Amino acid sequence: MKHLIDPTDLTLNEIDDILALAERIISDRPAYAEVAKGKKLATLFFEPSTRTRLSFEAAMLELGGSVIGFSSADSSSTAKGESVADTARTVEKYADIIAMRHPKEGAPLVASMNVDIPVINAGDGGHLHPTQTLTDLLTIKETTGRLSDLTIGFCGDLKFGRTVHSLIKQLSRYENIRFILISPQELQIPDYIKDEVLIKQHKDFREVERMEEVIGELDILYMTRVQKERFFNEADYIRLKDSYILDMEKLKNAKQDLKILHPLPRVNEISVEVDKDPRALYFAQAEYGKFVRMALMMRLLHLAEPQGKGEGTC
Ligand code: NCD
């Protein structure tokens, strides 16, 4: 494992190892406070972000390393016309690892092909978001105790939602996962995910339009916002933006141990009244994101675990 561009760049063993390391970090944070001393993370964010960028930065700081970077394309030389490859080649001279978010699908892959330091895809257009997938896996594992035998409902913008594409791709690698895809017709999952992942791998999935029809079957409900910035036309966004609003009324028929996930940011697809329900896990999920990114960066940088922890590096 040199870079993380697609969730399937990691074997299932590597994923288990990263999740186990994240669990060890959670149980003894002070022990990991200096493992990345002298290392620098560059966060190259050509698109807005709160959780992903700040959790990467917090993760590196919590490991004792430091952070450089930018948080918008306007404040980098992209505004002058520089290519992604040249930006990456330059940053390689200043940092030990790169986390890149870009509106164009494939941009982090291009960066990774041009440098010798690890590149992490922190979200590329409507394509993939592998570190959110690791976050989601850690949240599911910590709260249900398993990554198999689950019925998961994905609800909202399944067309443009990269976190959904990434998590479906990844969960398809585990045993006995049932996928229920809840979206309006216009926002259904792209054909390449349906054909190449769900159909080709004979996964149990179905597409529905009404959340109420299926909510009682779910172990996990993965809510998403309608991705305004990826619409070509404002009128379509306005028509579709309020397609689903999860509230306490809809939760009446849900399982008592349902887990409600959301990569955030939320717009209005989960009513704030749901936040105090113990099934609402989205803010805990954001915290798991920091720990899993600590674990991932330790592995990509081949950092040794503190004495007495784990089995060493992979
Ligand atoms: C997601 C993203 O950027 O794709 N956010 C995140 O990274 N937590 C989801 C979104 O923006 O809707």
py3Dmol code that shows the C-alpha trace and the ligand (Angstrom):
import py3Dmol

protein = """\
ATOM      1  CA  MET A   1       0.000   0.000   0.000  1.00  0.00           C
ATOM      2  CA  LYS A   2       1.664   3.209  -1.169  1.00  0.00           C
ATOM      3  CA  HIS A   3      -1.256   5.555  -1.866  1.00  0.00           C
ATOM      4  CA  LEU A   4      -4.962   5.465  -1.052  1.00  0.00           C
ATOM      5  CA  ILE A   5      -6.953   6.516  -4.099  1.00  0.00           C
ATOM      6  CA  ASP A   6      -9.744   3.904  -4.218  1.00  0.00           C
ATOM      7  CA  PRO A   7     -11.038   1.936  -1.188  1.00  0.00           C
ATOM      8  CA  THR A   8     -10.132  -1.287  -2.997  1.00  0.00           C
ATOM      9  CA  ASP A   9      -6.450  -0.224  -3.032  1.00  0.00           C
ATOM     10  CA  LEU A  10      -6.480  -1.748   0.457  1.00  0.00           C
ATOM     11  CA  THR A  11      -6.810  -5.483   0.988  1.00  0.00           C
ATOM     12  CA  LEU A  12      -9.339  -6.610   3.587  1.00  0.00           C
ATOM     13  CA  ASN A  13      -6.414  -7.510   5.852  1.00  0.00           C
ATOM     14  CA  GLU A  14      -4.946  -4.034   5.504  1.00  0.00           C
ATOM     15  CA  ILE A  15      -8.343  -2.550   6.343  1.00  0.00           C
ATOM     16  CA  ASP A  16      -8.689  -4.785   9.409  1.00  0.00           C
ATOM     17  CA  ASP A  17      -5.209  -3.735  10.462  1.00  0.00           C
ATOM     18  CA  ILE A  18      -6.021  -0.004  10.085  1.00  0.00           C
ATOM     19  CA  LEU A  19      -9.287  -0.375  12.022  1.00  0.00           C
ATOM     20  CA  ALA A  20      -7.519  -2.336  14.772  1.00  0.00           C
ATOM     21  CA  LEU A  21      -4.798   0.312  14.975  1.00  0.00           C
ATOM     22  CA  ALA A  22      -7.469   3.040  15.185  1.00  0.00           C
ATOM     23  CA  GLU A  23      -9.028   1.108  18.091  1.00  0.00           C
ATOM     24  CA  ARG A  24      -5.665   0.934  19.870  1.00  0.00           C
ATOM     25  CA  ILE A  25      -5.191   4.682  19.363  1.00  0.00           C
ATOM     26  CA  ILE A  26      -8.675   5.370  20.796  1.00  0.00           C
ATOM     27  CA  SER A  27      -7.880   3.318  23.871  1.00  0.00           C
ATOM     28  CA  ASP A  28      -4.548   5.046  24.587  1.00  0.00           C
ATOM     29  CA  ARG A  29      -4.237   8.383  22.803  1.00  0.00           C
ATOM     30  CA  PRO A  30      -1.247   9.741  24.795  1.00  0.00           C
ATOM     31  CA  ALA A  31       0.864   6.741  23.727  1.00  0.00           C
ATOM     32  CA  TYR A  32       0.676   7.888  20.087  1.00  0.00           C
ATOM     33  CA  ALA A  33       1.378  11.583  20.726  1.00  0.00           C
ATOM     34  CA  GLU A  34       4.869  11.587  19.199  1.00  0.00           C
ATOM     35  CA  VAL A  35       4.908   8.803  16.620  1.00  0.00           C
ATOM     36  CA  ALA A  36       4.915  11.243  13.673  1.00  0.00           C
ATOM     37  CA  LYS A  37       7.394  13.710  15.126  1.00  0.00           C
ATOM     38  CA  GLY A  38       9.210  15.493  12.275  1.00  0.00           C
ATOM     39  CA  LYS A  39       6.648  14.402   9.626  1.00  0.00           C
ATOM     40  CA  LYS A  40       4.646  16.890   7.587  1.00  0.00           C
ATOM     41  CA  LEU A  41       1.210  16.433   6.061  1.00  0.00           C
ATOM     42  CA  ALA A  42       0.193  18.675   3.148  1.00  0.00           C
ATOM     43  CA  THR A  43      -3.561  19.157   2.793  1.00  0.00           C
ATOM     44  CA  LEU A  44      -4.259  20.258  -0.788  1.00  0.00           C
ATOM     45  CA  PHE A  45      -7.957  21.079  -0.825  1.00  0.00           C
ATOM     46  CA  PHE A  46      -9.237  22.441  -4.123  1.00  0.00           C
ATOM     47  CA  GLU A  47     -12.833  22.083  -2.850  1.00  0.00           C
ATOM     48  CA  PRO A  48     -14.465  23.154   0.444  1.00  0.00           C
ATOM     49  CA  SER A  49     -14.259  20.863   3.446  1.00  0.00           C
ATOM     50  CA  THR A  50     -14.682  21.018   7.206  1.00  0.00           C
ATOM     51  CA  ARG A  51     -14.486  17.484   8.601  1.00  0.00           C
ATOM     52  CA  THR A  52     -12.149  15.883   6.119  1.00  0.00           C
ATOM     53  CA  ARG A  53      -9.491  18.597   6.081  1.00  0.00           C
ATOM     54  CA  LEU A  54      -9.657  19.429   9.764  1.00  0.00           C
ATOM     55  CA  SER A  55      -9.735  15.787  10.818  1.00  0.00           C
ATOM     56  CA  PHE A  56      -6.650  15.086   8.684  1.00  0.00           C
ATOM     57  CA  GLU A  57      -4.932  18.071  10.252  1.00  0.00           C
ATOM     58  CA  ALA A  58      -6.030  17.171  13.776  1.00  0.00           C
ATOM     59  CA  ALA A  59      -4.926  13.580  13.129  1.00  0.00           C
ATOM     60  CA  MET A  60      -1.401  14.607  12.103  1.00  0.00           C
ATOM     61  CA  LEU A  61      -1.097  17.085  14.985  1.00  0.00           C
ATOM     62  CA  GLU A  62      -2.293  14.432  17.427  1.00  0.00           C
ATOM     63  CA  LEU A  63       0.435  12.099  16.162  1.00  0.00           C
ATOM     64  CA  GLY A  64       3.034  14.800  16.886  1.00  0.00           C
ATOM     65  CA  GLY A  65       3.597  15.811  13.255  1.00  0.00           C
ATOM     66  CA  SER A  66       2.853  19.115  11.540  1.00  0.00           C
ATOM     67  CA  VAL A  67       0.670  20.376   8.725  1.00  0.00           C
ATOM     68  CA  ILE A  68       0.942  22.709   5.726  1.00  0.00           C
ATOM     69  CA  GLY A  69      -1.553  23.284   2.944  1.00  0.00           C
ATOM     70  CA  PHE A  70      -4.356  25.299   1.432  1.00  0.00           C
ATOM     71  CA  SER A  71      -8.108  25.077   1.664  1.00  0.00           C
ATOM     72  CA  SER A  72      -9.279  26.494  -1.660  1.00  0.00           C
ATOM     73  CA  ALA A  73      -8.136  26.463  -5.264  1.00  0.00           C
ATOM     74  CA  ASP A  74      -8.123  30.306  -5.298  1.00  0.00           C
ATOM     75  CA  SER A  75      -5.355  30.437  -2.739  1.00  0.00           C
ATOM     76  CA  SER A  76      -3.030  28.094  -4.689  1.00  0.00           C
ATOM     77  CA  SER A  77      -1.181  28.416  -8.005  1.00  0.00           C
ATOM     78  CA  THR A  78      -4.058  26.555  -9.675  1.00  0.00           C
ATOM     79  CA  ALA A  79      -5.559  30.025  -9.963  1.00  0.00           C
ATOM     80  CA  LYS A  80      -2.563  30.873 -12.195  1.00  0.00           C
ATOM     81  CA  GLY A  81      -3.100  27.768 -14.325  1.00  0.00           C
ATOM     82  CA  GLU A  82      -0.732  25.265 -12.669  1.00  0.00           C
ATOM     83  CA  SER A  83      -1.455  21.571 -13.309  1.00  0.00           C
ATOM     84  CA  VAL A  84      -2.234  19.073 -10.532  1.00  0.00           C
ATOM     85  CA  ALA A  85       0.935  17.156 -11.461  1.00  0.00           C
ATOM     86  CA  ASP A  86       3.145  20.238 -11.047  1.00  0.00           C
ATOM     87  CA  THR A  87       1.493  21.234  -7.767  1.00  0.00           C
ATOM     88  CA  ALA A  88       2.064  17.709  -6.423  1.00  0.00           C
ATOM     89  CA  ARG A  89       5.687  17.625  -7.611  1.00  0.00           C
ATOM     90  CA  THR A  90       6.325  20.900  -5.820  1.00  0.00           C
ATOM     91  CA  VAL A  91       4.585  19.919  -2.589  1.00  0.00           C
ATOM     92  CA  GLU A  92       6.571  16.687  -2.527  1.00  0.00           C
ATOM     93  CA  LYS A  93       9.627  18.839  -1.822  1.00  0.00           C
ATOM     94  CA  TYR A  94       7.973  20.279   1.297  1.00  0.00           C
ATOM     95  CA  ALA A  95       5.958  17.423   2.838  1.00  0.00           C
ATOM     96  CA  ASP A  96       6.036  13.690   3.603  1.00  0.00           C
ATOM     97  CA  ILE A  97       2.430  12.848   2.711  1.00  0.00           C
ATOM     98  CA  ILE A  98      -0.380  14.534   0.762  1.00  0.00           C
ATOM     99  CA  ALA A  99      -4.137  14.516   1.332  1.00  0.00           C
ATOM    100  CA  MET A 100      -5.852  15.932  -1.765  1.00  0.00           C
ATOM    101  CA  ARG A 101      -9.459  16.867  -2.467  1.00  0.00           C
ATOM    102  CA  HIS A 102     -10.335  17.965  -5.972  1.00  0.00           C
ATOM    103  CA  PRO A 103     -13.537  18.616  -7.956  1.00  0.00           C
ATOM    104  CA  LYS A 104     -12.204  16.546 -10.891  1.00  0.00           C
ATOM    105  CA  GLU A 105     -12.492  12.762 -10.788  1.00  0.00           C
ATOM    106  CA  GLY A 106      -9.032  11.230 -10.996  1.00  0.00           C
ATOM    107  CA  ALA A 107      -7.009  14.295  -9.886  1.00  0.00           C
ATOM    108  CA  PRO A 108      -5.532  12.585  -6.775  1.00  0.00           C
ATOM    109  CA  LEU A 109      -4.624   9.590  -8.961  1.00  0.00           C
ATOM    110  CA  VAL A 110      -2.730  11.914 -11.316  1.00  0.00           C
ATOM    111  CA  ALA A 111      -0.927  13.436  -8.325  1.00  0.00           C
ATOM    112  CA  SER A 112       0.010   9.968  -7.029  1.00  0.00           C
ATOM    113  CA  MET A 113       1.518   9.039 -10.407  1.00  0.00           C
ATOM    114  CA  ASN A 114       3.838  12.028 -10.260  1.00  0.00           C
ATOM    115  CA  VAL A 115       5.337  11.824  -6.772  1.00  0.00           C
ATOM    116  CA  ASP A 116       7.170   9.379  -4.538  1.00  0.00           C
ATOM    117  CA  ILE A 117       5.407  10.316  -1.300  1.00  0.00           C
ATOM    118  CA  PRO A 118       2.010   8.796  -0.363  1.00  0.00           C
ATOM    119  CA  VAL A 119      -1.079  10.539  -1.751  1.00  0.00           C
ATOM    120  CA  ILE A 120      -4.476  10.108  -0.120  1.00  0.00           C
ATOM    121  CA  ASN A 121      -7.640  10.837  -2.076  1.00  0.00           C
ATOM    122  CA  ALA A 122      -9.719  13.049   0.213  1.00  0.00           C
ATOM    123  CA  GLY A 123     -12.608  13.119  -2.277  1.00  0.00           C
ATOM    124  CA  ASP A 124     -12.463  13.433  -6.084  1.00  0.00           C
ATOM    125  CA  GLY A 125     -15.552  14.980  -7.664  1.00  0.00           C
ATOM    126  CA  GLY A 126     -18.575  12.690  -7.569  1.00  0.00           C
ATOM    127  CA  HIS A 127     -16.319   9.632  -7.705  1.00  0.00           C
ATOM    128  CA  LEU A 128     -14.804   8.243  -4.478  1.00  0.00           C
ATOM    129  CA  HIS A 129     -13.914   9.191  -0.917  1.00  0.00           C
ATOM    130  CA  PRO A 130     -11.920   6.293   0.577  1.00  0.00           C
ATOM    131  CA  THR A 131     -11.080   7.890   3.944  1.00  0.00           C
ATOM    132  CA  GLN A 132     -14.762   8.593   4.554  1.00  0.00           C
ATOM    133  CA  THR A 133     -15.271   4.890   3.800  1.00  0.00           C
ATOM    134  CA  LEU A 134     -12.701   3.935   6.448  1.00  0.00           C
ATOM    135  CA  THR A 135     -14.502   6.314   8.819  1.00  0.00           C
ATOM    136  CA  ASP A 136     -17.834   4.657   8.037  1.00  0.00           C
ATOM    137  CA  LEU A 137     -16.378   1.165   8.501  1.00  0.00           C
ATOM    138  CA  LEU A 138     -14.880   2.064  11.869  1.00  0.00           C
ATOM    139  CA  THR A 139     -18.205   3.588  12.967  1.00  0.00           C
ATOM    140  CA  ILE A 140     -20.140   0.498  11.860  1.00  0.00           C
ATOM    141  CA  LYS A 141     -17.661  -1.861  13.492  1.00  0.00           C
ATOM    142  CA  GLU A 142     -17.515   0.042  16.782  1.00  0.00           C
ATOM    143  CA  THR A 143     -21.277   0.396  17.069  1.00  0.00           C
ATOM    144  CA  THR A 144     -22.586  -2.927  15.696  1.00  0.00           C
ATOM    145  CA  GLY A 145     -19.535  -5.107  16.386  1.00  0.00           C
ATOM    146  CA  ARG A 146     -19.432  -6.419  12.804  1.00  0.00           C
ATOM    147  CA  LEU A 147     -18.881  -5.642   9.120  1.00  0.00           C
ATOM    148  CA  SER A 148     -21.006  -8.462   7.740  1.00  0.00           C
ATOM    149  CA  ASP A 149     -24.655  -9.579   8.006  1.00  0.00           C
ATOM    150  CA  LEU A 150     -26.077  -6.086   7.711  1.00  0.00           C
ATOM    151  CA  THR A 151     -28.964  -4.453   5.887  1.00  0.00           C
ATOM    152  CA  ILE A 152     -27.909  -0.945   4.940  1.00  0.00           C
ATOM    153  CA  GLY A 153     -30.127   1.720   3.408  1.00  0.00           C
ATOM    154  CA  PHE A 154     -28.446   4.499   1.446  1.00  0.00           C
ATOM    155  CA  CYS A 155     -30.764   7.480   1.170  1.00  0.00           C
ATOM    156  CA  GLY A 156     -30.629  10.744  -0.786  1.00  0.00           C
ATOM    157  CA  ASP A 157     -28.304  11.716  -3.605  1.00  0.00           C
ATOM    158  CA  LEU A 158     -26.937   8.358  -4.688  1.00  0.00           C
ATOM    159  CA  LYS A 159     -25.987   9.726  -8.099  1.00  0.00           C
ATOM    160  CA  PHE A 160     -23.441  12.350  -7.084  1.00  0.00           C
ATOM    161  CA  GLY A 161     -22.635  11.194  -3.534  1.00  0.00           C
ATOM    162  CA  ARG A 162     -19.037   9.950  -3.629  1.00  0.00           C
ATOM    163  CA  THR A 163     -19.213   8.673  -0.050  1.00  0.00           C
ATOM    164  CA  VAL A 164     -22.028   6.347  -1.139  1.00  0.00           C
ATOM    165  CA  HIS A 165     -20.121   5.045  -4.173  1.00  0.00           C
ATOM    166  CA  SER A 166     -17.053   4.404  -2.080  1.00  0.00           C
ATOM    167  CA  LEU A 167     -18.892   2.652   0.755  1.00  0.00           C
ATOM    168  CA  ILE A 168     -20.941   0.434  -1.572  1.00  0.00           C
ATOM    169  CA  LYS A 169     -17.749  -0.607  -3.354  1.00  0.00           C
ATOM    170  CA  GLN A 170     -16.145  -1.463  -0.050  1.00  0.00           C
ATOM    171  CA  LEU A 171     -19.102  -3.157   1.693  1.00  0.00           C
ATOM    172  CA  SER A 172     -19.549  -5.392  -1.347  1.00  0.00           C
ATOM    173  CA  ARG A 173     -16.370  -7.128  -0.214  1.00  0.00           C
ATOM    174  CA  TYR A 174     -17.973  -8.335   3.035  1.00  0.00           C
ATOM    175  CA  GLU A 175     -20.343 -11.261   3.587  1.00  0.00           C
ATOM    176  CA  ASN A 176     -24.112 -11.013   3.547  1.00  0.00           C
ATOM    177  CA  ILE A 177     -24.683  -7.298   3.094  1.00  0.00           C
ATOM    178  CA  ARG A 178     -28.115  -6.274   1.761  1.00  0.00           C
ATOM    179  CA  PHE A 179     -28.218  -2.905   0.033  1.00  0.00           C
ATOM    180  CA  ILE A 180     -31.407  -0.853  -0.131  1.00  0.00           C
ATOM    181  CA  LEU A 181     -30.964   2.191  -2.347  1.00  0.00           C
ATOM    182  CA  ILE A 182     -33.484   4.915  -1.512  1.00  0.00           C
ATOM    183  CA  SER A 183     -33.560   7.844  -3.928  1.00  0.00           C
ATOM    184  CA  PRO A 184     -35.704   9.725  -6.413  1.00  0.00           C
ATOM    185  CA  GLN A 185     -35.415   8.359  -9.975  1.00  0.00           C
ATOM    186  CA  GLU A 186     -33.170  11.263 -10.999  1.00  0.00           C
ATOM    187  CA  LEU A 187     -30.657  10.603  -8.220  1.00  0.00           C
ATOM    188  CA  GLN A 188     -30.278   6.846  -8.528  1.00  0.00           C
ATOM    189  CA  ILE A 189     -26.911   5.169  -8.169  1.00  0.00           C
ATOM    190  CA  PRO A 190     -24.764   5.468 -11.359  1.00  0.00           C
ATOM    191  CA  ASP A 191     -24.786   2.516 -13.743  1.00  0.00           C
ATOM    192  CA  TYR A 192     -21.067   1.841 -13.271  1.00  0.00           C
ATOM    193  CA  ILE A 193     -21.637   1.064  -9.586  1.00  0.00           C
ATOM    194  CA  LYS A 194     -24.814  -0.895 -10.262  1.00  0.00           C
ATOM    195  CA  ASP A 195     -23.358  -2.942 -13.122  1.00  0.00           C
ATOM    196  CA  GLU A 196     -19.740  -3.316 -12.106  1.00  0.00           C
ATOM    197  CA  VAL A 197     -20.196  -3.759  -8.371  1.00  0.00           C
ATOM    198  CA  LEU A 198     -23.707  -4.819  -7.378  1.00  0.00           C
ATOM    199  CA  ILE A 199     -24.845  -6.883 -10.367  1.00  0.00           C
ATOM    200  CA  LYS A 200     -21.479  -8.328 -11.348  1.00  0.00           C
ATOM    201  CA  GLN A 201     -20.805  -9.472  -7.791  1.00  0.00           C
ATOM    202  CA  HIS A 202     -24.359 -10.825  -7.355  1.00  0.00           C
ATOM    203  CA  LYS A 203     -25.125  -8.552  -4.427  1.00  0.00           C
ATOM    204  CA  ASP A 204     -28.535  -8.457  -2.799  1.00  0.00           C
ATOM    205  CA  PHE A 205     -29.817  -4.959  -3.627  1.00  0.00           C
ATOM    206  CA  ARG A 206     -33.003  -3.142  -4.463  1.00  0.00           C
ATOM    207  CA  GLU A 207     -33.936   0.398  -5.438  1.00  0.00           C
ATOM    208  CA  VAL A 208     -36.915   2.154  -3.861  1.00  0.00           C
ATOM    209  CA  GLU A 209     -38.240   5.695  -3.767  1.00  0.00           C
ATOM    210  CA  ARG A 210     -39.923   5.817  -0.355  1.00  0.00           C
ATOM    211  CA  MET A 211     -37.942   5.601   2.871  1.00  0.00           C
ATOM    212  CA  GLU A 212     -41.079   4.660   4.837  1.00  0.00           C
ATOM    213  CA  GLU A 213     -41.404   1.396   2.885  1.00  0.00           C
ATOM    214  CA  VAL A 214     -38.085   0.035   4.085  1.00  0.00           C
ATOM    215  CA  ILE A 215     -37.035   1.812   7.268  1.00  0.00           C
ATOM    216  CA  GLY A 216     -38.130  -1.084   9.496  1.00  0.00           C
ATOM    217  CA  GLU A 217     -35.743  -3.500   7.733  1.00  0.00           C
ATOM    218  CA  LEU A 218     -32.575  -1.480   8.222  1.00  0.00           C
ATOM    219  CA  ASP A 219     -29.638  -2.054  10.566  1.00  0.00           C
ATOM    220  CA  ILE A 220     -27.949   1.068   9.174  1.00  0.00           C
ATOM    221  CA  LEU A 221     -29.458   4.125   7.535  1.00  0.00           C
ATOM    222  CA  TYR A 222     -26.841   6.134   5.628  1.00  0.00           C
ATOM    223  CA  MET A 223     -28.323   9.562   4.909  1.00  0.00           C
ATOM    224  CA  THR A 224     -26.765  11.979   2.417  1.00  0.00           C
ATOM    225  CA  ARG A 225     -27.397  15.541   1.293  1.00  0.00           C
ATOM    226  CA  VAL A 226     -28.331  16.440  -2.267  1.00  0.00           C
ATOM    227  CA  GLN A 227     -24.980  17.509  -3.791  1.00  0.00           C
ATOM    228  CA  LYS A 228     -25.871  21.022  -4.931  1.00  0.00           C
ATOM    229  CA  GLU A 229     -22.427  21.784  -6.376  1.00  0.00           C
ATOM    230  CA  ARG A 230     -22.616  18.874  -8.842  1.00  0.00           C
ATOM    231  CA  PHE A 231     -25.951  19.880 -10.424  1.00  0.00           C
ATOM    232  CA  PHE A 232     -25.897  21.458 -13.859  1.00  0.00           C
ATOM    233  CA  ASN A 233     -29.101  23.295 -13.289  1.00  0.00           C
ATOM    234  CA  GLU A 234     -30.454  25.139 -10.263  1.00  0.00           C
ATOM    235  CA  ALA A 235     -34.108  24.255 -10.988  1.00  0.00           C
ATOM    236  CA  ASP A 236     -33.363  20.502 -10.725  1.00  0.00           C
ATOM    237  CA  TYR A 237     -31.582  21.040  -7.415  1.00  0.00           C
ATOM    238  CA  ILE A 238     -34.497  23.030  -6.004  1.00  0.00           C
ATOM    239  CA  ARG A 239     -36.966  20.357  -7.110  1.00  0.00           C
ATOM    240  CA  LEU A 240     -34.983  17.505  -5.552  1.00  0.00           C
ATOM    241  CA  LYS A 241     -33.362  19.030  -2.481  1.00  0.00           C
ATOM    242  CA  ASP A 242     -36.138  18.205  -0.036  1.00  0.00           C
ATOM    243  CA  SER A 243     -36.795  14.668  -1.299  1.00  0.00           C
ATOM    244  CA  TYR A 244     -36.107  13.123   2.114  1.00  0.00           C
ATOM    245  CA  ILE A 245     -36.256  14.539   5.577  1.00  0.00           C
ATOM    246  CA  LEU A 246     -35.669  12.066   8.379  1.00  0.00           C
ATOM    247  CA  ASP A 247     -37.659  12.995  11.487  1.00  0.00           C
ATOM    248  CA  MET A 248     -38.899  11.266  14.662  1.00  0.00           C
ATOM    249  CA  GLU A 249     -42.176  10.382  12.955  1.00  0.00           C
ATOM    250  CA  LYS A 250     -40.367   8.348  10.262  1.00  0.00           C
ATOM    251  CA  LEU A 251     -38.196   6.692  12.903  1.00  0.00           C
ATOM    252  CA  LYS A 252     -41.273   5.246  14.654  1.00  0.00           C
ATOM    253  CA  ASN A 253     -41.079   2.132  12.497  1.00  0.00           C
ATOM    254  CA  ALA A 254     -37.311   1.775  12.666  1.00  0.00           C
ATOM    255  CA  LYS A 255     -35.418  -0.830  14.684  1.00  0.00           C
ATOM    256  CA  GLN A 256     -34.470   0.180  18.224  1.00  0.00           C
ATOM    257  CA  ASP A 257     -30.833  -0.527  17.430  1.00  0.00           C
ATOM    258  CA  LEU A 258     -30.782   1.193  14.034  1.00  0.00           C
ATOM    259  CA  LYS A 259     -27.589   3.177  13.423  1.00  0.00           C
ATOM    260  CA  ILE A 260     -28.086   6.491  11.614  1.00  0.00           C
ATOM    261  CA  LEU A 261     -24.980   7.606   9.749  1.00  0.00           C
ATOM    262  CA  HIS A 262     -24.324  10.701   7.634  1.00  0.00           C
ATOM    263  CA  PRO A 263     -20.933  11.822   6.288  1.00  0.00           C
ATOM    264  CA  LEU A 264     -22.015  15.436   6.965  1.00  0.00           C
ATOM    265  CA  PRO A 265     -22.469  18.293   6.192  1.00  0.00           C
ATOM    266  CA  ARG A 266     -26.202  18.016   6.790  1.00  0.00           C
ATOM    267  CA  VAL A 267     -28.436  20.531   5.075  1.00  0.00           C
ATOM    268  CA  ASN A 268     -31.971  19.618   6.124  1.00  0.00           C
ATOM    269  CA  GLU A 269     -32.238  15.891   5.361  1.00  0.00           C
ATOM    270  CA  ILE A 270     -32.112  14.991   9.055  1.00  0.00           C
ATOM    271  CA  SER A 271     -34.306  17.052  11.314  1.00  0.00           C
ATOM    272  CA  VAL A 272     -32.346  18.372  14.333  1.00  0.00           C
ATOM    273  CA  GLU A 273     -34.846  16.677  16.664  1.00  0.00           C
ATOM    274  CA  VAL A 274     -33.236  13.355  15.640  1.00  0.00           C
ATOM    275  CA  ASP A 275     -29.834  14.452  17.008  1.00  0.00           C
ATOM    276  CA  LYS A 276     -30.700  13.525  20.582  1.00  0.00           C
ATOM    277  CA  ASP A 277     -31.940  10.056  19.664  1.00  0.00           C
ATOM    278  CA  PRO A 278     -29.293   7.483  20.688  1.00  0.00           C
ATOM    279  CA  ARG A 279     -29.502   5.991  17.189  1.00  0.00           C
ATOM    280  CA  ALA A 280     -28.056   9.208  15.686  1.00  0.00           C
ATOM    281  CA  LEU A 281     -24.344   8.545  15.284  1.00  0.00           C
ATOM    282  CA  TYR A 282     -23.198  11.145  12.774  1.00  0.00           C
ATOM    283  CA  PHE A 283     -21.210  13.334  15.163  1.00  0.00           C
ATOM    284  CA  ALA A 284     -19.539  10.297  16.734  1.00  0.00           C
ATOM    285  CA  GLN A 285     -18.801   9.203  13.148  1.00  0.00           C
ATOM    286  CA  ALA A 286     -16.970  12.506  12.515  1.00  0.00           C
ATOM    287  CA  GLU A 287     -14.739  11.767  15.521  1.00  0.00           C
ATOM    288  CA  TYR A 288     -13.992   8.225  14.341  1.00  0.00           C
ATOM    289  CA  GLY A 289     -12.785   9.900  11.127  1.00  0.00           C
ATOM    290  CA  LYS A 290      -9.886  11.490  12.963  1.00  0.00           C
ATOM    291  CA  PHE A 291      -8.758   8.225  14.575  1.00  0.00           C
ATOM    292  CA  VAL A 292      -8.936   6.228  11.373  1.00  0.00           C
ATOM    293  CA  ARG A 293      -6.917   8.903   9.541  1.00  0.00           C
ATOM    294  CA  MET A 294      -4.287   8.725  12.286  1.00  0.00           C
ATOM    295  CA  ALA A 295      -4.058   4.974  11.737  1.00  0.00           C
ATOM    296  CA  LEU A 296      -3.978   5.304   7.949  1.00  0.00           C
ATOM    297  CA  MET A 297      -1.196   7.903   7.959  1.00  0.00           C
ATOM    298  CA  MET A 298       0.840   5.796  10.385  1.00  0.00           C
ATOM    299  CA  ARG A 299       0.654   2.877   7.960  1.00  0.00           C
ATOM    300  CA  LEU A 300       1.346   4.915   4.802  1.00  0.00           C
ATOM    301  CA  LEU A 301       4.355   6.546   6.476  1.00  0.00           C
ATOM    302  CA  HIS A 302       5.526   3.222   7.978  1.00  0.00           C
ATOM    303  CA  LEU A 303       5.642   4.738  11.441  1.00  0.00           C
ATOM    304  CA  ALA A 304       6.505   2.381  14.255  1.00  0.00           C
ATOM    305  CA  GLU A 305       3.956   1.857  17.006  1.00  0.00           C
ATOM    306  CA  PRO A 306       4.972   2.883  20.509  1.00  0.00           C
ATOM    307  CA  GLN A 307       6.657   0.169  22.611  1.00  0.00           C
ATOM    308  CA  GLY A 308       4.245  -2.507  23.740  1.00  0.00           C
ATOM    309  CA  LYS A 309       1.513  -1.693  21.169  1.00  0.00           C
ATOM    310  CA  GLY A 310       0.518  -3.696  18.099  1.00  0.00           C
ATOM    311  CA  GLU A 311       2.635  -5.919  15.909  1.00  0.00           C
ATOM    312  CA  GLY A 312       4.750  -3.207  14.229  1.00  0.00           C
ATOM    313  CA  THR A 313       4.305  -1.737  10.745  1.00  0.00           C
ATOM    314  CA  CYS A 314       3.000  -3.297   7.562  1.00  0.00           C
TER     315      CYS A 314
END
"""
ligand_1 = """\
12
NCD
C -18.802 14.386 2.116
C -18.015 14.714 0.866
O -17.225 15.661 0.860
O -18.214 14.000 -0.104
N -18.368 15.097 3.239
C -17.318 14.623 3.969
O -16.243 14.443 3.460
N -17.557 14.281 5.224
C -20.261 14.434 1.922
C -20.866 15.688 1.374
O -20.183 16.675 1.080
O -22.086 15.666 1.249
"""
view = py3Dmol.view(width=600, height=400)
view.addModel(protein, "pdb")
view.setStyle({"model": 0}, {"cartoon": {"style": "trace"}})
view.addModel(ligand_1, "xyz")
view.setStyle({"model": 1}, {"stick": {}})
view.zoomTo()
view.show()
